[in-house]
């Protein structure tokens, strides 16, 4: 990761974070090192936070998408669907 020409993350960090260590049948996603690996967007990373907060990092699209706000757990599929549609715009 570079920002304004300066290295922000160590070289190789992205590959390290995307290394699959587990699979969740519940959400149909693989789990890397502290990141979910979203199969709809190979190479992307996703965080699922407290009360429906999400971060999606998609290096291929040069995109970081953040969803803040309190969202009931039962609405998570709707939020993820919206995020997926937004990502596909890029």
SVG drawing of the C-alpha trace seen along z (x, -y; Angstrom):
<svg xmlns="http://www.w3.org/2000/svg" viewBox="-34 -12 42 37">
<polyline fill="none" stroke="black" stroke-width="0.4" points="0.0,0.0 1.3,-3.4 -0.1,-6.8 1.3,-9.9 4.3,-7.8 5.1,-6.5 4.7,-3.0 1.8,-2.6 1.8,1.2 4.7,3.6 5.2,5.2 3.4,8.5 0.8,7.5 -2.1,7.9 -1.1,11.4 -0.7,12.2 -4.1,10.8 -5.8,12.7 -4.3,16.1 -7.3,18.4 -7.3,20.0 -10.9,21.0 -14.3,21.2 -17.7,20.2 -20.7,22.1 -22.9,19.6 -22.0,16.7 -20.4,18.7 -17.1,16.7 -13.6,17.8 -11.6,16.1 -8.1,14.8 -6.0,13.3 -8.6,11.1 -10.4,10.3 -13.3,12.0 -12.6,13.0 -15.6,12.1 -16.0,14.8 -18.0,12.4 -15.0,10.2 -11.8,12.3 -8.9,10.5 -11.1,8.2 -11.1,8.0 -14.1,7.4 -14.5,6.5 -17.8,7.0 -18.1,4.8 -20.3,4.1 -24.0,3.6 -23.7,3.8 -20.7,1.7 -18.6,2.9 -15.4,2.1 -14.6,3.5 -11.2,3.2 -10.9,4.1 -7.4,3.5 -8.3,4.5 -10.8,1.6 -8.7,-0.7 -11.8,-1.0 -12.4,-1.2 -16.0,-1.2 -17.2,-1.9 -20.7,-1.5 -21.3,-3.1 -24.4,-3.1 -26.4,-0.8 -28.0,2.0 -30.0,4.9 -28.4,8.3 -31.4,9.5 -30.7,6.6 -27.1,7.7 -28.0,9.5 -29.7,6.4 -26.7,4.2 -24.3,6.7 -26.5,6.7 -26.3,2.9 -22.6,2.9 -22.2,5.6 -24.2,3.4 -22.1,0.4 -18.8,2.3 -20.0,3.6 -20.3,-0.1 -16.5,-0.3"/>
</svg>
